[in-house]
Structures are given as structure tokens and as C-alpha cells.
Amino acid sequence: MAEVLVYTDHLDGAVRKPTLELLTLARRLGDPVAVVLGPGAEIAAPLLAEHGAVRVLTADAPEFADYLVVPKVDALEAAYRAVSPVAVLVPSSGEAKEIAARLAVRIGSGLITDAVDVTAGESGPVATQSVFAAAFTTTSRVAKGTPVITVKPNSATVEAAPAAGTVEPLDVAFGPLATGTRVVSRSPRESTGRPELTEAAIVVSGGRGLNGAKNFALIEALADSLGAAVGASRAAVDADWYPHSHQVGQTGKTVSPQLYIAVGISGAIQHRAGMQTSKTIVAVNKDAEAPIFELADYGVVGDLFDVVPALTDEVKARKG
């Protein structure tokens, strides 16, 4: 059976959920072959095998941590040459999309980014994308070479499908550009204990209607009661009410959770572009004419300062 190369997003062997989603999608196209770069392969391999990886190619070298992107491109290209896959699937993170683009150039293939679904077609893999601020859905396929496709988080339901998961070393020869940009320092992000915004199954976002940074405590309390990530509109982050790293929108992050709760957000097109593919959308706004209600599956017209605390208390009561 044809093989599909899957780039593994992990931290010291802790595999992130989008990679498991890729394995689910890859099984539609062929036998998944996972590529694990850096330390922790022995930790990652059993989980990858549990979710369908027939083989796990591993490589560890200081270059992966000491230099930016290019060493990983060298390694993924080596895996591509070794496997000759029918497709290469990569998570749609910032770094991974750069890796995918560089790989596509090197192997002379077409690139599709930010797919929300991948299926097998008569002439090769077919990718579904939400485009033009999610106003349209397109289906595309690569016409030249082996498709390199990046897939948004939460695009597939993770499904276990135990496979052999045979661990094999990957020989990587680093090119002259691999050491062109060195990482000189790192500082860990302060953990909030909440899920990563782009990977979360539930996101609670606040906007201009919160009227100040201190009121984001309401959003955080609701998010924590639901086990959700916290997002913010551009208006909120531009006003320094919440960090820019939490911005959802066309110039921020794109999310596609199972549940998106928009609190005090009017629903401008810039924000909608970043969350319109959410499976279920709930809006809370005192303006019954707010554009967000055109998009919402459920809407609450009311004062968020009354609605949100009551909702948080109800969630806690039901969980208790």
C-alpha cells in the first residue's frame, strides 16, 4: 500500500494533538509513516503506532534545536527521498508551514496550506479549504509532484488504529544553509494551565464589550470552568486588555474548536475570519443587531456582566 509521510509536532516526545489528527487523515490515503525529529522519539513512537503509524522514522541532532527551520527541512526531505510517499501531511503551525513550503520548493511539488479536510481522489489527495474569510469552501488538488498539505488543528476527530509503528533511524545530511541562523536564547512561555488556543476543543473569547482588561477575569473564569482556551478580539488586544498571542482573527490566530463562545464581540469580518469554521458558535452581546448573531448557532442578547457569571456558576454546578 502507498505510504503517507506525517511530520510529528512534539516536545521532547510529547506528541501534540494535531499530529494525531494528521494520522487519522493519512490513513484515508495510505499507510502513515511518522517522522520524529529531536529527542523523545522513544516516548512518541508508541502513541504514534497506536494511532496508525506503520513506521516511525527518527533523527536527533543538535542542529534541530540550535538552528532555525532548515535542519528540519533537510530531515523531512531525507524522509521524503527514503519513503517516496503519495503525500506529505504537516500541521498548520507557523514553523511547520514554513517547513512545508521549503520542502515543496525543494522537491518541485505543489503546496496546499490550512486545509480543513483531506480525502482520497481519483487523481490524488483532495484538500478542502475555507477561503476569503471563510466565505467560501474550495476543494483543491496538487497538479505537479507529491502533494505537500498543511492541515489546521481540529480538522479531524482523533481515532486510534493500532499499527506496527516500527522505529527506524533516518539518515540526514545537513546542507550548507542548515547553520545559517542560530538560536541564541530561549525563554519558556508562562503556563496558564489552559489548552493551546489553536488546538483547544473549546474557546471563550472576549471583545470590546468587556470595557477593560480587569474584566477579562470573567472570560478566564468561564474558560476555566469549561476547560477551555481564552481568546480575544483585535479591539481587545489593541487596547492592551489581553496579550496579542491570544488574538483570534484574520491578523491573529485561526481556531476551529468544537465550541466557540464569543463574549462582547460584535462580529466584524476580521474576527469572523479566524473562527468561522468553529463547529458550534455561541454569542453573548447586548446589541441584538450585532453581526455576530448572523453567524452564531445560539445567541444570548443580554448584558455580559450578568450572563457570563451566571453561565460560569451553572457550569460549575453541573460539573459539581
TARA-V223057 format. One record per backbone hydrogen bond with DSSP energy under -1.0 kcal/mol. NH is the residue of the N-H (numbers start at 1). CO is the residue of the C=O. Records with the same first field share a line. If there is no record, write none. Layout:
NH->CO + CO
This chain:
4->31
5->87
6->33
7->89
8->35
11->14
14->11
15->13
16->9
19->16
21->17
22->18
23->19
24->20
25->21
26->22
27->23
28->25
29->26
30->26
31->2
33->4
34->55
35->6
36->57
38->59
44->40
45->41
48->44
49->45
50->46
51->47
52->49
53->48
54->32
56->166
57->34
58->168
59->36
64->61
65->62
66->62
67->63
68->181
70->68
72->69
73->69
74->70
75->71
76->72
77->73
78->74
79->75
80->76
81->77
82->78
83->79
84->80
86->3
88->147
89->5
90->149
92->151
97->93
98->94
99->95
100->96
101->97
102->98
103->99
104->100
105->101
106->102
107->103
109->104
110->144
112->148
115->150
116->128
119->126
124->121
126->119
127->140
128->117
129->138
131->136
135->132
136->131
138->129
140->127
148->110
149->88
150->112
151->90
152->115
161->50
163->49
166->54
168->56
170->58
178->175
180->177
183->66
199->196
200->196
203->259
204->229
205->261
206->231
207->263
209->264
210->207
211->208
216->213
217->214
218->215
220->216
221->217
222->218
223->219
224->220
225->221
226->222
228->223
229->202
231->204
232->246
233->206
237->233
238->234
239->235
240->237
241->236
246->243
247->244
248->232
249->253
250->270
252->249
253->247
255->274
258->201
259->201
260->280
261->203
262->282
263->205
264->284
272->268
273->269
274->271
275->272
276->272
278->275
279->257
282->260
283->298
284->262
285->300
290->287
292->266
293->290
294->291
296->292
297->281
298->281
300->283
306->303
307->303
308->304
310->306
311->307
312->308
313->309
314->310
315->311
316->312
317->313
318->314
319->315
320->316
